[in-house]
Amino acid sequence: MGPLLDVAALDARMKAGQRTVLLDVRWQLGDPHGREHYLEEHLPGAVFVDLATELAAPAQPEHGRHPLPTAEQFQASARRWGICDGDIVVAYDDSGNLAAARVWWMLRNAGFPGVYLLDGGLAAWRGAGLPVQRGNVEARPGNVTLGDGAMPAIDAATAGSWAGTGVLLDARAGERYRGEFEPVDPRAGHIPGAVSAPTTENVDASGRFLPADELRRRFTTLGISGDAPVAVYCGSGVTAAHEVAALEMAGIAAALYPGSFSEWSNNPSLPVVTGSEPR
């Protein structure tokens, strides 16, 4: 089935009374008001997920702006959201799933297979004329048991040598990759050897993922042949998860560098290069 569920399929599940846990992950870089947006409108029954406190540990220079929480902390959050073993979970946001992909990757990494992204997110739901809800939703606590390490991930040392044998994708905006603009991290540029692959190019103007064949063509033009291993990073490990989902849709397995450039650029011993070329 892949990482996605479309609006029609989710609506059918809900109308049929099939148990579905909805997670609203409203977050964007520079917009700290995700909860307020959620309270104004969200899918019926959706629980708000706070990316900064539930999908990340406190920022640390040596681990980046959004370090992964411990497995125990994440399991406690997932239970607060009402997730039980065997559930189907659908995550969404209002920014093309750039934030929601974080919880998708984390649940998959925790060994939970039944998690999907709502293709097109809140905008697609509204566009279909389906109802929304105001206010907060408190879920009945769940009993899910989560693990760790089910998805491939790399650290800074591995990221630094990855381009020697594989393809390292930088999922940030092109101007940040080139070092023309850096709003949050201490140094501008990219990891040597990384190829620019902005996450925003995985979706169309409506925020829906491109068809699998188009994604496959896109990644082929970036040098991914299917033979060399692939890894992805972004600013803090959030939107890179979106790229991992897009790669999976294209039939390509990819590792995530959770610390990403926020970790890398905080270490003065690690090199950073600028410009449009990988090196």
PLY file of the C-alpha trace (Angstrom):
ply
format ascii 1.0
element vertex 279
property float x
property float y
property float z
element edge 278
property int vertex1
property int vertex2
end_header
0.00 0.00 0.00
2.93 2.35 0.54
3.15 5.42 2.80
-0.02 7.15 1.56
-3.76 7.05 2.16
-5.97 9.34 0.09
-8.93 11.37 1.33
-11.53 9.07 -0.21
-10.05 5.99 1.49
-9.84 7.72 4.86
-13.39 9.05 4.58
-14.62 5.54 3.75
-12.79 4.10 6.78
-14.31 6.68 9.09
-17.84 6.26 7.72
-17.51 2.48 8.10
-16.51 2.91 11.73
-13.10 1.32 11.22
-10.78 2.23 14.07
-8.38 4.91 12.85
-6.12 7.12 14.94
-5.69 10.56 13.36
-2.62 12.63 14.19
-2.47 16.35 13.37
1.18 17.42 13.14
0.80 21.13 12.39
4.32 22.60 12.34
6.39 24.75 10.00
9.81 26.33 10.39
9.22 29.87 11.65
5.60 29.21 12.69
5.34 28.22 16.36
1.53 28.34 16.38
0.72 24.79 15.30
-1.53 24.11 18.27
-3.52 27.29 17.67
-4.04 26.30 14.03
-5.18 22.85 15.18
-7.69 24.31 17.63
-9.21 26.42 14.85
-9.88 23.38 12.65
-8.78 19.79 12.28
-10.09 16.46 11.03
-12.85 15.06 13.25
-11.29 13.17 16.15
-7.72 14.11 15.30
-5.25 14.45 18.18
-2.66 17.23 18.11
0.97 16.13 18.03
3.50 18.72 19.17
6.55 18.19 17.01
8.88 20.24 19.20
8.13 18.36 22.45
6.72 14.97 21.40
8.66 14.19 18.23
11.95 15.65 19.43
14.12 15.88 22.50
15.44 19.32 23.58
17.85 20.88 21.10
21.55 20.25 21.72
24.37 21.55 19.49
26.00 18.12 19.39
22.74 16.43 18.34
20.93 19.12 16.33
17.77 21.15 16.67
15.35 18.21 16.78
17.10 15.15 18.24
15.01 12.02 18.34
13.42 11.32 21.75
14.21 8.06 23.50
12.17 5.01 22.58
10.54 5.13 26.00
9.55 8.78 25.62
8.13 8.15 22.17
6.11 5.17 23.32
4.63 7.26 26.13
3.61 9.93 23.61
2.11 7.38 21.23
0.02 5.97 24.06
-1.19 9.48 24.95
-2.33 9.86 21.35
-4.46 6.74 21.82
-2.49 4.30 19.68
-2.97 0.59 20.39
-1.18 -2.39 18.88
-2.72 -3.24 15.52
-4.26 0.20 14.92
-4.22 2.10 11.66
-2.71 5.55 12.14
-3.08 8.40 9.64
-0.95 11.53 10.07
-1.38 14.84 8.28
-0.53 18.53 8.42
-1.31 21.61 6.32
2.03 21.87 4.54
2.23 18.96 2.11
3.05 16.47 4.89
6.48 18.03 5.40
5.95 17.83 9.18
3.64 14.80 9.37
6.30 12.66 7.70
8.31 12.94 10.92
5.80 10.91 12.93
5.34 8.53 9.99
9.07 7.78 9.98
9.30 7.56 13.76
6.43 5.09 14.04
7.88 2.99 11.23
11.28 3.16 12.92
9.59 1.98 16.13
8.35 -1.13 14.34
4.75 0.06 13.90
3.71 -0.83 10.32
0.17 0.57 10.11
0.96 4.26 9.71
0.13 6.39 6.67
0.28 9.97 5.47
-2.97 11.59 4.32
-2.09 12.61 0.78
-2.65 16.35 0.43
-3.26 16.75 4.16
-5.84 19.08 5.61
-6.15 21.03 2.35
-7.21 17.91 0.45
-9.75 17.04 3.15
-11.24 20.55 3.04
-11.13 20.52 -0.76
-13.30 17.40 -0.78
-15.95 19.28 1.20
-15.55 17.04 4.23
-16.27 18.29 7.77
-13.70 19.68 10.18
-13.79 20.07 13.94
-12.76 22.84 16.32
-11.24 22.55 19.78
-9.08 19.99 21.50
-9.45 16.19 21.35
-8.23 14.10 24.28
-7.69 10.49 23.29
-8.32 7.49 25.50
-4.79 6.24 26.33
-3.54 3.43 24.12
-1.42 0.39 24.87
0.96 0.28 21.90
4.35 -1.30 22.44
7.07 0.30 20.36
10.66 -0.62 19.64
13.48 1.17 17.86
15.79 0.84 14.88
13.43 -0.64 12.30
14.29 2.02 9.69
17.82 2.63 8.39
19.55 5.66 9.91
23.07 7.07 9.83
25.18 9.32 12.04
27.52 12.21 11.21
30.56 10.00 10.66
28.67 7.86 8.17
27.15 10.91 6.46
30.62 12.33 5.90
31.77 9.31 3.94
28.45 8.32 2.36
29.00 10.02 -0.99
32.08 7.87 -1.57
29.95 4.78 -2.21
26.36 6.05 -2.28
24.12 9.04 -2.91
23.56 11.58 -0.11
20.55 13.82 -0.70
20.12 17.26 0.87
16.36 17.83 1.19
16.53 21.54 2.10
15.70 24.45 -0.20
18.28 25.06 -2.92
19.41 28.40 -1.53
20.26 26.80 1.81
22.13 23.97 0.09
24.15 26.51 -1.93
24.89 28.55 1.19
23.14 31.69 -0.06
20.77 31.79 2.91
20.82 30.11 6.30
18.10 31.18 8.75
18.81 28.94 11.75
22.01 26.91 11.63
25.49 28.26 12.49
27.12 27.70 9.09
25.73 27.95 5.56
26.26 25.37 2.84
26.04 21.60 2.65
27.80 18.37 3.57
30.56 17.66 1.03
29.36 15.25 -1.63
25.64 15.83 -1.01
23.28 16.36 -3.94
20.58 19.04 -3.76
17.10 17.45 -3.73
14.56 19.89 -2.23
11.71 18.09 -0.50
9.18 20.52 -1.94
9.75 18.98 -5.38
8.20 15.70 -4.18
4.72 17.25 -4.26
2.54 19.14 -6.69
1.01 22.58 -6.22
-1.81 21.12 -4.11
0.59 19.42 -1.69
-0.07 15.90 -2.99
2.84 13.59 -3.68
3.80 13.19 -7.32
2.92 9.82 -8.89
5.45 7.08 -8.23
6.77 7.05 -11.80
7.41 10.80 -11.71
9.21 10.48 -8.39
11.28 7.64 -9.83
12.29 9.81 -12.80
13.14 12.67 -10.47
15.45 10.57 -8.34
17.04 8.96 -11.38
18.06 12.42 -12.63
19.69 13.00 -9.23
21.97 10.01 -9.78
20.03 7.28 -8.02
20.30 4.15 -10.12
19.14 1.53 -7.64
22.65 0.14 -7.19
24.18 2.66 -4.79
22.77 3.14 -1.26
20.82 6.34 -0.57
20.71 8.54 2.53
18.91 11.82 3.21
19.37 14.80 5.50
17.73 18.21 5.85
18.04 20.97 8.44
17.04 19.07 11.57
15.81 15.66 10.41
12.14 16.62 9.96
11.56 17.16 6.24
14.17 14.55 5.32
11.61 11.99 6.50
9.33 13.29 3.74
12.07 12.51 1.21
12.40 9.00 2.64
8.66 8.52 2.10
8.89 9.82 -1.48
11.82 7.52 -2.18
9.85 4.58 -0.79
7.01 5.44 -3.15
9.55 5.31 -5.98
10.70 1.87 -4.84
13.95 3.11 -3.29
15.00 2.40 0.29
16.82 5.27 1.99
18.51 5.92 5.32
17.80 9.05 7.37
20.45 11.20 9.05
18.41 12.36 12.08
20.88 14.99 13.29
21.07 16.46 9.78
22.73 19.78 8.99
21.89 21.35 12.36
24.10 18.72 14.01
26.75 18.73 11.30
27.17 22.53 11.12
27.55 22.83 14.89
30.71 20.73 14.80
33.56 23.01 13.65
35.73 20.02 12.80
33.33 18.94 10.03
33.68 20.58 6.60
30.91 22.57 4.91
30.97 23.53 1.23
28.95 26.13 -0.68
27.78 26.45 -4.25
25.61 24.36 -6.54
27.99 21.42 -6.90
28.23 18.54 -4.40
31.90 19.27 -3.69
0 1
1 2
2 3
3 4
4 5
5 6
6 7
7 8
8 9
9 10
10 11
11 12
12 13
13 14
14 15
15 16
16 17
17 18
18 19
19 20
20 21
21 22
22 23
23 24
24 25
25 26
26 27
27 28
28 29
29 30
30 31
31 32
32 33
33 34
34 35
35 36
36 37
37 38
38 39
39 40
40 41
41 42
42 43
43 44
44 45
45 46
46 47
47 48
48 49
49 50
50 51
51 52
52 53
53 54
54 55
55 56
56 57
57 58
58 59
59 60
60 61
61 62
62 63
63 64
64 65
65 66
66 67
67 68
68 69
69 70
70 71
71 72
72 73
73 74
74 75
75 76
76 77
77 78
78 79
79 80
80 81
81 82
82 83
83 84
84 85
85 86
86 87
87 88
88 89
89 90
90 91
91 92
92 93
93 94
94 95
95 96
96 97
97 98
98 99
99 100
100 101
101 102
102 103
103 104
104 105
105 106
106 107
107 108
108 109
109 110
110 111
111 112
112 113
113 114
114 115
115 116
116 117
117 118
118 119
119 120
120 121
121 122
122 123
123 124
124 125
125 126
126 127
127 128
128 129
129 130
130 131
131 132
132 133
133 134
134 135
135 136
136 137
137 138
138 139
139 140
140 141
141 142
142 143
143 144
144 145
145 146
146 147
147 148
148 149
149 150
150 151
151 152
152 153
153 154
154 155
155 156
156 157
157 158
158 159
159 160
160 161
161 162
162 163
163 164
164 165
165 166
166 167
167 168
168 169
169 170
170 171
171 172
172 173
173 174
174 175
175 176
176 177
177 178
178 179
179 180
180 181
181 182
182 183
183 184
184 185
185 186
186 187
187 188
188 189
189 190
190 191
191 192
192 193
193 194
194 195
195 196
196 197
197 198
198 199
199 200
200 201
201 202
202 203
203 204
204 205
205 206
206 207
207 208
208 209
209 210
210 211
211 212
212 213
213 214
214 215
215 216
216 217
217 218
218 219
219 220
220 221
221 222
222 223
223 224
224 225
225 226
226 227
227 228
228 229
229 230
230 231
231 232
232 233
233 234
234 235
235 236
236 237
237 238
238 239
239 240
240 241
241 242
242 243
243 244
244 245
245 246
246 247
247 248
248 249
249 250
250 251
251 252
252 253
253 254
254 255
255 256
256 257
257 258
258 259
259 260
260 261
261 262
262 263
263 264
264 265
265 266
266 267
267 268
268 269
269 270
270 271
271 272
272 273
273 274
274 275
275 276
276 277
277 278
